[in-house]
Amino acid sequence: MRCERAEDTSHALKLNNEGKLIGFVLACVGVVVVVVVVVVVVVVVVVAVVVVVVVVVVVVVVVVGNQRETQWDSTS
């Protein structure tokens, strides 16, 4: 009886250690997934900001260019 209980206990400890290892691996995978998602979100936000800035600069250049052309046309 005692031998069987000792084997059961060691088997339970092995399962517990495997469970801890699996939990640790899942936690690490979760952290990696969160980090990847955060990096992707940051990259998307940065790209969006750059696109908005480029569009604003292009619009300003076009508007200023058109105003200068109309001023030159009206003065000549």
C-alpha positions, 0 to 999 in steps of 0.5 A: 500500500505504501509503495503504491501511494508513493508512486501515486504521489510521485506521479502526481508531482510529475503531473504538477511539474508538467502543469507548471511547465506548460503554464510557464510556456503558455505564459511566455507565449502569451507575453510574446503574443502581447508584445507582437500585438503592441509592436504591430499596433505601434507600427500601424499608428506610426505609419498612419501618422506619417501618411497623415503628415505627408497628405497634409504637407502635399495639400498645403504645398498644392494650395500654396502653389495655386495661390501663388499662381493666381497671384502671379496671374492677377499681377501680370 
